[in-house]
């Protein structure tokens, strides 16, 4: 039996958190599946560092490490296993690294949805630039749309704090809908929205397989 590689372990960690992807990835072009999975795993690593846990210090240190790692990807160097899939793509990795302070700052709720989107703009715009290259999109998704998706990721990780005007699952489910980008982005955004609907209803967030299949199919159609 083949021993799992470091990359396998990272991808398994993300798959365990998002079992819906097992059925949803059937609607991702075969040529993009490995890259899409690595991209989602990277998003998961950055989101965990930014928003998970009660103490922000470990996450801040992880984001500092990721800033160095992504800057290295721009120079052709890599240490993290995900770099074996992603670093070879000439995406704007240095710009993504430069946006990480905005991601770190978004841990603390400040203002309403518009303020939260504006605060995430430096990271969201860089992230959109990366995904447009990864998935050969004609043009990047607007940063504001990407920011709403990112805030959805945050809502899944942070319990409501009671801050007036707090960005919640309920607020993120209001129009406009999440971004329309490449097929992997559309499918991820649709599954995220489905999870937020379940969170808002007080249900277990993991989407049942049959509904994940239908959700992914509709998102893949555009």
SVG drawing of the C-alpha trace seen along z (x, -y; Angstrom):
<svg xmlns="http://www.w3.org/2000/svg" viewBox="-34 -50 47 52">
<polyline fill="none" stroke="black" stroke-width="0.4" points="0.0,0.0 1.4,-3.4 2.2,-5.7 0.3,-9.0 2.4,-12.0 2.4,-15.4 0.2,-16.7 -2.3,-13.8 -2.5,-14.7 -3.3,-18.3 -5.9,-17.5 -7.5,-14.9 -7.8,-17.4 -9.8,-19.7 -11.9,-16.9 -12.8,-15.8 -14.1,-19.2 -16.0,-19.5 -17.3,-16.0 -19.7,-17.6 -16.8,-18.0 -16.7,-14.2 -19.8,-14.5 -19.5,-18.1 -16.1,-17.7 -17.6,-15.6 -18.8,-18.8 -15.3,-20.3 -13.4,-19.7 -11.0,-16.8 -8.1,-19.0 -8.9,-21.4 -9.8,-19.0 -6.4,-18.7 -5.8,-22.4 -9.3,-23.2 -8.8,-20.9 -5.4,-22.5 -6.9,-26.0 -9.7,-25.1 -7.2,-23.6 -5.2,-26.8 -8.3,-28.8 -9.0,-26.6 -5.5,-27.0 -5.7,-30.8 -9.2,-30.9 -8.3,-28.7 -5.3,-30.9 -7.3,-34.1 -10.5,-33.1 -10.3,-29.9 -9.7,-29.6 -10.2,-32.0 -6.6,-33.2 -5.6,-35.2 -1.8,-34.8 -1.2,-31.3 -3.2,-32.3 -1.4,-35.6 1.9,-33.6 0.6,-31.2 -0.4,-34.0 3.1,-35.5 4.5,-32.2 2.1,-32.1 3.2,-35.6 6.7,-34.4 5.7,-31.2 3.5,-32.9 6.3,-35.5 8.6,-32.5 6.1,-31.0 6.4,-34.2 10.2,-33.6 10.0,-30.0 10.6,-28.6 8.2,-26.5 8.1,-24.7 4.4,-23.8 3.0,-20.7 0.3,-22.7 3.1,-24.5 3.7,-21.4 0.4,-21.9 -0.1,-25.7 3.3,-27.4 4.1,-26.4 1.1,-28.4 2.3,-32.0 -0.4,-33.6 0.1,-36.9 1.3,-35.1 3.2,-38.1 0.1,-40.3 -1.8,-37.6 0.9,-37.7 0.6,-41.5 -3.1,-41.2 -2.8,-38.9 -2.7,-41.7 -6.3,-42.7 -7.3,-39.1 -5.8,-39.0 -7.5,-42.3 -10.9,-40.9 -10.9,-38.6 -12.5,-41.4 -15.9,-42.5 -15.9,-46.2 -19.0,-47.9 -21.6,-46.5 -21.4,-44.3 -20.2,-47.1 -17.4,-48.0 -16.4,-44.4 -16.2,-44.0 -14.2,-47.2 -11.8,-46.0 -11.2,-42.7 -10.7,-44.4 -6.9,-44.2 -6.9,-40.4 -10.1,-39.7 -8.9,-41.5 -5.6,-39.7 -7.4,-36.4 -9.6,-37.1 -6.5,-37.7 -5.0,-34.4 -8.2,-32.4 -8.6,-34.0 -5.1,-32.6 -5.6,-29.2 -8.8,-28.6 -8.2,-30.5 -11.0,-32.9 -11.5,-35.7 -11.5,-38.3 -11.3,-38.2 -14.4,-38.2 -14.9,-41.6 -13.2,-41.8 -16.4,-42.8 -18.0,-39.5 -15.0,-37.5 -15.1,-39.3 -18.6,-38.2 -17.6,-34.6 -14.7,-35.0 -17.0,-36.5 -19.2,-33.4 -16.1,-31.3 -15.7,-33.4 -19.3,-33.0 -18.8,-29.2 -15.9,-29.5 -16.9,-32.2 -19.9,-32.1 -22.0,-35.3 -20.5,-37.8 -23.5,-40.0 -21.8,-43.1 -24.4,-45.5 -24.5,-45.3 -22.5,-42.1 -22.1,-40.3 -24.0,-37.1 -25.1,-34.1 -28.5,-35.7 -27.0,-38.9 -24.8,-37.1 -27.8,-35.3 -29.4,-38.5 -29.0,-39.8 -26.8,-40.2 -25.9,-36.5 -22.3,-35.2 -19.9,-35.7 -20.2,-34.1 -16.7,-33.1 -15.0,-30.0 -16.8,-26.7 -14.8,-25.6 -15.5,-29.1 -19.3,-28.8 -19.5,-25.4 -17.7,-26.3 -19.8,-29.5 -23.0,-27.5 -22.0,-24.9 -20.9,-27.7 -24.3,-29.4 -26.1,-26.1 -24.0,-25.7 -24.9,-29.2 -28.6,-28.5 -28.3,-25.4 -26.4,-27.4 -29.0,-30.2 -31.7,-27.5 -29.8,-26.0 -29.1,-22.8 -25.8,-20.8 -23.9,-22.7 -22.7,-19.7 -25.0,-19.5 -26.5,-16.1 -24.9,-14.3 -28.1,-14.4 -28.5,-18.2 -24.8,-18.8 -25.0,-17.0 -28.0,-19.1 -26.4,-22.3 -23.1,-21.6 -25.0,-20.7 -26.9,-23.9 -23.8,-26.0 -21.8,-24.2 -24.5,-25.2 -23.8,-28.9"/>
</svg>
